[in-house]
Amino acid sequence: MKPTPGGANRQRDLFPRSKRPTIAIAEDHRLVRMTDSLDWTELEERAQLIRALKLKNAAGRPPHLRALLGAMLLMATRRLTYREAEDVIRYYAPARYLCGLTETEWTPDFTTIQDFTLLMGEEGIKLINEYTVELAVEEKLADPRTLVADMTAQEAAVPHPNEMGLMASFLTSLTAASEKAGQVLKGFVDKTASQFQAAKQKVREYRLFAKTKEAKDRVMGQMATLVEKLNKHLGAALVASAAQQAQLRKHAIVARAKLVQLQETMSKLLPQIRYWLKTGYVASGKIISLHIPELFSIVRGKVGKTVEFGLSWGIARLRGGYLLATLALDRSGLSDTKFAVRAVNDHIALFGKAPRAYAYDRGGYSTENVAALKKLGVQDVGLAPRGRTQWAVRGPVRDRLVRERAMVEGGIGTIKSQRYGFNRPAARSAAMMGACGQRAVLGFNLNKLVRELAGRKGIAVVG
């Protein structure tokens, strides 16, 4: 029998099938348990606090805070893109329940969710995460009397940095952005077409024909000279186009801002490349990404991965497994010796008093740090000593702190897994990388909280 065109059933339904299915949401679903466990009024107040700090005024329509907070928690507990999050919220009943949308057909689109995440930022998501940890302490699932801490690196989704690759990326980005940034900047590309072509030939020569270090350095020096000329021409073109800046709209404004950022970054990078060619050493504060110049190299000394490229974080763990994260604002903002004391200061600010016992690895050890921690109120200071120095604690207390200190590595490994996406997030700025990192820690704590609260009632969560 010939099939019906369009794939429809040959046997027609007497009544059309409803496109509004009615289903019951399971009480043991993870998102349902999460929704019923959190104080949404408290979460909204914390979100409003961040909005008040960042917005100039309260003009415009009020935001759907309840739905957007639910969307942010959904993305925290399972790694989703913004488009995937919109789709899940639109069609997945437990996700709609989490966002408080079971009584409406409205769904936030992916741009709204992304804008809200950017508005909240790392500091806003950190406030939500602190609420989660405070709730775990209130429910006796975490013990703030014992604290351990460590530093880790958040790798960025950037290629391995090298001088020729950075300069080639500059050419590609410059060409793409100039086409959208107005007539003056578009004309700049046309006027310097021969220089662009010469630079592209140098990239080809470097990658295909330069086989020795001397040949590579020679081609790289020639490429740096070409890029320097192009960067100067770009600076002049940006000055010439300033009068037309008020006429730009939408994508043109973004493209011009991108060109300004590229010109400033390359002006800092070229002297570093010259320094490398002259001395063979990497310049201090070396730029490793044109698009996220705030990134830096972090020497880890790991087998197979001596250096990681991204941002530095401090991770604190309460007894019970809940994590708190602190982002380093720059490459010198956090180090083991600094964070060993700062973790306790942050703990005091959150919980009102210092932990009774505290552990850190030997990277944070110094006699000054031990004295500072005791002054803050820590009774059992478990900083692993260097060399043959004696521990400040002994016996069972030391053994317990060593075990607790080892378990922070498991928490760090979990947030770096594919489920939470702490490492290599899909972010195009350092600010969004910070938000993604804090969101991964929030997702870890939320899932742990829901499992343990449900386990008290003998419920095994699903979903």
N, C-alpha and C positions, 0 to 999 in steps of 0.2 A: 504494500500500500504506500502511496506517495506521501511523504511527511508534509505536515502543514507548514507553509512559509512562516518564517520568523521564529520557529522553535516552539510555538504554542502547542498545548495538548490537543489531540484530535477529539477527545471527549470533553466537551465544554462543561463548565460548572453551571449548576442550576442558578446559583447566586454568586456574584463576584466575590472573590476572596478579599477580606478586609486587610487594608494596609496599616491598620492600627492595632497591632497585637496586644493583648492583655496578659501580662505574666506577673508572677509574684517573685520578688527579689528574695533570695535565700538569706536567712538571718545569720548564717555562718560565713557569708562572703566577707573577704578581707576588707573591701572598701566599705561595706555596710558597718562592720564592727568599728572601723576607723571613724566613720561619720558619727556614730553614736557615742564614741569615747572622748571626742574633742570638744572643748568649749569654744564654739564658733564666735561668740561675742568677744571673747578675749583675743582671738585671732584677728577679728575685724578691727579692734581697737589698736592692735600693734601695726596693722597695715595702714590705718589712718594716721598713725604717728609718723610713719615714713613718708606718706603722701604730703603731710603738712610740712615736712622738712624740705621736700624737693620741689613742690609746686609753688608757683608765685601767688596764686589765689585759688579760690574754690569755684571759679567760673565754669560754666558748662554743665552738662547733665551728670548726675551722680553716678559713680561707677557701680557695676554689679560685683561688689566686693566678695560676696558669698560664693558666687559662681567662679570668679577668677581665682580665689584662694583654693577652691576645690580643684580647679584645673592645675594649679601649681603643685598641689600635693599629689595629684595623679601622676604628673610628669616626674615627681621625685621618687615615687615608689616603683616605677617601671620606666625604663629608658624609652622615650618617645620623641619624635620630632614634633614641631608645633602643628603641622598639618595632620599628623597621626593623632595628636591629642584632640584636635577639633573633631575628627571623624569618630574617635572612641566616645567622646562626650555626647555626640549627636545620636549615636545608635546603640550604645552599650548601657543597659539599664542601671547596673551598680555605679557606673561612672556618673550618670545623671543624678543618682541619689547622693553621691559624694558632693556634687556641685549644687545641690538643692534645686534641681531643675525638673523634678518629677511632675510638677503641676503646670508646666509651661512647655511650649514648643521652641522657645528661644534657645540658641546655643552660641557661645562666644566663638568668633572666628579665630584663625591662627594668628592673624596680626594683632588682635586684641590681647591674646594670651602672651604673645611675645613682648608687646609694649608694657604689659603689666609686670612681667618678669624683669624687664629692663628698669622699670620704675622702682620696683622693690630692691633690686640690686643685691649684692652680697650682704650688706648690712641688714636689709629687710628680711631676707631669708634666714639670716643668723638669728634674728629676734624670734622667728617662728620656731626655729630649731631649739632655741633656749627654752621656749615654752614646753616643747615636747620633753626635754630632759627634766625640767622642773616637775612636769606631770609624772614622769617615771619615778622621781624621788618621792613625790607625794604618795604614790601608790606602793612605795617600798620595793620597787623593782631595781632601783639604783641606790648606791650608798656613797654620798659625797664625802664621807670621812676618809676614803682612800682614793687617791688620784695618781695616775701615771700619764706621761706625755712623751711625745716624740715629734721629730720633724719629718716631712716627706715632700716630694716634688709632684706637682701636677703638670704632666706633659701636655704641650700644646700640639694641635693638629697642624704642624708646619713641617715642611721637608727639612732634611738635614742641612744646616746652613753652611754655605761656602761662598767665597767672595764673588766668583763668576756667576753663580746661581742667583745671588742677590741682585747683581747688576742686570742680568737678563730678565729677572722678574720686574725690575724697575722699568725697563723698556716696554714690556708687555702691558703693565698696568698703566703706564703713561699714555700709550697709544689708545687704549680702551677708554680711559677717563676723558681724554682730550676731545674725543668725538662727541661727547655729550655736554661739555662744559661751556658752550657758547662759541660764537664765530671767531673771536680773537684766538682762543686756545686751539680751536680746530685748525685755524690758519697756521699756528705755530708748528703743528705736526707736518703740514705740507711744506713749509719753508725749510724745515730741518730733515726732510726725507732722506737726503744723501747721507747725513750723519747717522740716522737710524739704520740705514742699510749697511754702512760701514761697521757699526757696532754689532749688527747681527752676523756679519761675516766673521768678526772676531770671536763671537760665541761659538760659531761652527768650527773655526780653526782650533780653538781651545779644546773642544770636546772630541774632535776627530783626529787632529794631526799633531797636537802638542803632546809628546810622549815623555819628555824629560822635565825635571823640575825647572831647569833654566828656561826651557821653551815656554812652559806654563807661566812662569813669572813674567817673562817678556810680553806675552800676549795679554796677560792680566793688566800689566802696566799700561799698555796701549788702550785697552778697553776702559780703564779708569780715566784716562785722559779724554776719551770720547764722551763718556758719561758725565764727566765734570763739565764739559762744554754744553752738553744738552741740559744739564741741571741749571746752569747759568741762564741759558736761553729761556728755560721754563720760568725761572724767577722773574725775568724781564716781562714775559708774557702775562704772568699773574698780576704784575703791577699795572700793565697796560689794560688788562681786562677789569680792573677794579671799578672803573666807571660804569661798566655794564652789569655789575654784580646785582644791582637792585632789579634788573629785568629778568633774572634767571628764575626758573620755576622747577619744582619737583626734582626730577632726576638730575637736572643741570646743577642745582645747588649742591646735591650730594657729590656729584662728580668734581666740582670745583674744590670743595672741601677736601676731597681725596687727593687732588693734585697738590694742594697746599701742604698736606701731611707728607706726601711723597717727597716734595722738594725739601722740606725741613729735615726729614729723616736721612735722605741721601747726602745732604750737606754735612751731617754728622758722621755718616758711614764712610765717605771717601777718605778723610784723613786717617781713619782706622785701617782702611785697606792699604794706604800708602805706608803706614807704620809697619804693617805685616810684611810688605814687600821689602822694606828697608832692613828690618831687624829679624824677621822670622818668628816674632813673638806676637801673641794676640793682645791687642790693646785693651786697657782696662775699660770696663763698661761696654764691651763689644756688642753692637746691634746684631741680632740674629734673625730678625724678621722685619721686612719693610712694612707689613700691614699691622703688626702688633709690636711696635718698637719697645714696649715695656717688658717684653719677655727677656729672660737672661739664662745663661748656662749655669747648671747646678752640678758641681762635682760630687758624685755619689760613691765612686770607688767600687761599684758592684761588678761582679764577674759578668762580662759580656755587655755591660752598660756602665761605662765609667762616668759618662756625662749625660744629664737629661736637660732638655730645653723646655722651659715653661715658667711656672711660678712656684714659689716656696710657701708651704703651709705648716702650721703647728697644729698637731692633733692631740687633744687631751681626752682621757678615758676614765670615767667613773667606774668604781667597782660595780659590776653588773653588766658592763659592756657598752654603755651609752657614750657617744662621742660628741665632742665640741671642737669646732674648727676655727682657726685664726689665720687670716691671709696676710702674708708679708706685702706691704705696700711697695717695696722696692727691693733690689738685690741685697741691700744692707739692713733692711728693716727687721729681719729675724735671723737669728743664728741659734745654734744649740745652747750656747752659753747665755744668750739673752732670753730665749724662750723658756729655759728651765725655771727662771724666776717669774717671768710674765705669766706663765700658765697658772701659777698659784695666785698671782694678783687678780687675774681674770676670774678665777674660782671664788675668791673672796668677794669680788664685785657682784657675782651672780648669786651666791648662797649666803653671804653675810659673814662667813668665817672661813679660816684656812682649813684644809684637810688635816686630819690627824696624822696620816701617813702619805708619803709622796715618793715616787720613784722616777728616775730618768737614767738614760744610759750615760756612758763615760764622756760623751760629747758635751754634756752640760755640767761636768764636774769642775769645780774650783773651790778653794777654801773660802773665797768671798761668797760664792753662791750658797754654800752650806750655811755660813753665818747669816746670810740674808734670809734664807728660808726659815731658819730657827727664829729669827727676829719677827717674821711674819706670823709665827704661831704653829709651824709644822713641828710636831713632836718627833716623828720618825722620818728622818731625811735619808732616803735611799738612793742618793746619787752614786752611780757606780764609779769607784775611784780609778784614777789612772796610775799605771806603774804599780809600785808596791805600797801605795798609800792604804791605810786601813779604812774600812767602811765605818760610817757614822752609826750604823745599826749592826746588830749581830744576832746569831742564832735563828730561831723560828721567824722573827720579824723580817730579817734580811731574806730568808728563803721565800716568805710569802710575797714580799715586794718584788723579788726577782721573777716569780711566777706571774704576778700581775703585770709587770713591765713587759714580759714576753707576749702577753695576750693583746697588747695594743697593736702589734704587727698584724694579727688576724683581722682586726677591725679595719686597718688601713688597706689590707689586701682585698677585703670585701667591697669597700666603696670604690676601689679601682676596677672591679669586675664589670663585665658587659651589662649587668643588670642596672647598675647605678651610674656608670659612665663618668666617674671622677676624672679619669685620664682621657686626654685627647677629645675634649668635648667639641661639638659643632658650634664654635663661637668665633666671632671675627673681631673681638676686642678683649682687652684684659678685663674690663668691667664685666662682660658677659661670662668670661672664663671664671671669674670669682663667683658669680651667681650660680653657674653650673656646678662648681665645686661644692659650694654650700648646700645646694639642692641635693646633691648626691648623699651628703652626710645626713640631711633631713630625711631622705627616703629610707636610709638604713635604720635610723632611730624610730621612724614611724612604723615600719614593718615589724621591728623587734617589739615595740610597745604593744601593737595589736595582737601579735602572737602570744605574748606573755599574759596580757589581760584576759584573752580568750581561754588560755590554758588554765587559768585559775578556776574557771567555770566548767572545765572539762570539755571545751569546744575546740575542735581542730578546724582552723580557718581554711577556706578554699578560695580559689581565684587569684 
